[in-house]
């Protein structure tokens, strides 16, 4: 089950709820999508991918196990990536052929360590790719500002809440 809400409420049938979230994201507005435990993340990916474009940096915030990599997998499928999309936790970054290309960075292993040469990671953040960055708080000081923020939270029953918003510079 998927439920969607937006900061700008609309009077639409529930059947159009996902379309409303996609439209909200595309129009640079906040969208909230609720997904049942283990539910399909395609509606969340559609909301992100309908708005994101080459050169964008999507920051993914959420606890371990929230579904950040699973969301990147859904986004990559929508962007035409045919190869398996895996977590870059140990490699730190992967680049996939899509339309546009998809860069996936997981900065968790960087932690709060300072002094690491990040030039190799910056090479993934190009103007022709959409970058999805897990744990962006560990890239403060060198990571480009987000064009979209995705915040993932859990309810007690395992339901996940995906808040999608454009960065302030996009408003």
ChimeraX attribute file (.defattr): number of C-alpha atoms within 10 A of each C-alpha:
attribute: neighborCount
match mode: 1-to-1
recipient: residues
	/A:1	10
	/A:2	18
	/A:3	16
	/A:4	22
	/A:5	18
	/A:6	19
	/A:7	10
	/A:8	9
	/A:9	8
	/A:10	10
	/A:11	7
	/A:12	9
	/A:13	7
	/A:14	12
	/A:15	9
	/A:16	11
	/A:17	20
	/A:18	22
	/A:19	15
	/A:20	20
	/A:21	26
	/A:22	24
	/A:23	18
	/A:24	24
	/A:25	26
	/A:26	19
	/A:27	13
	/A:28	20
	/A:29	19
	/A:30	21
	/A:31	27
	/A:32	24
	/A:33	23
	/A:34	23
	/A:35	22
	/A:36	17
	/A:37	13
	/A:38	11
	/A:39	12
	/A:40	15
	/A:41	21
	/A:42	18
	/A:43	23
	/A:44	28
	/A:45	21
	/A:46	22
	/A:47	24
	/A:48	26
	/A:49	19
	/A:50	17
	/A:51	17
	/A:52	20
	/A:53	17
	/A:54	15
	/A:55	16
	/A:56	21
	/A:57	26
	/A:58	27
	/A:59	25
	/A:60	26
	/A:61	21
	/A:62	16
	/A:63	13
	/A:64	9
	/A:65	8
	/A:66	18
	/A:67	19
	/A:68	23
	/A:69	22
	/A:70	18
	/A:71	20
	/A:72	25
	/A:73	21
	/A:74	20
	/A:75	24
	/A:76	28
	/A:77	17
	/A:78	17
	/A:79	21
	/A:80	15
	/A:81	19
	/A:82	12
	/A:83	11
	/A:84	10
	/A:85	19
	/A:86	13
	/A:87	19
	/A:88	18
	/A:89	17
	/A:90	10
	/A:91	11
	/A:92	18
	/A:93	22
	/A:94	18
	/A:95	17
	/A:96	19
	/A:97	15
	/A:98	18
	/A:99	16
	/A:100	18
	/A:101	21
	/A:102	27
	/A:103	24
	/A:104	30
	/A:105	26
	/A:106	24
	/A:107	22
	/A:108	19
	/A:109	14
	/A:110	15
	/A:111	11
	/A:112	12
	/A:113	9
	/A:114	9
	/A:115	6
	/A:116	7
	/A:117	8
	/A:118	11
	/A:119	9
	/A:120	10
	/A:121	16
	/A:122	14
	/A:123	10
	/A:124	19
	/A:125	23
	/A:126	16
	/A:127	14
	/A:128	16
	/A:129	23
	/A:130	27
	/A:131	29
	/A:132	28
	/A:133	28
	/A:134	26
	/A:135	20
	/A:136	20
	/A:137	17
	/A:138	18
	/A:139	22
	/A:140	10
	/A:141	8
	/A:142	11
	/A:143	17
	/A:144	15
	/A:145	18
	/A:146	21
	/A:147	21
	/A:148	25
	/A:149	23
	/A:150	25
	/A:151	18
	/A:152	20
	/A:153	17
	/A:154	17
	/A:155	11
	/A:156	6
	/A:157	8
	/A:158	13
	/A:159	17
	/A:160	21
	/A:161	22
	/A:162	25
	/A:163	20
	/A:164	27
	/A:165	22
	/A:166	23
	/A:167	18
	/A:168	12
	/A:169	9
	/A:170	11
	/A:171	10
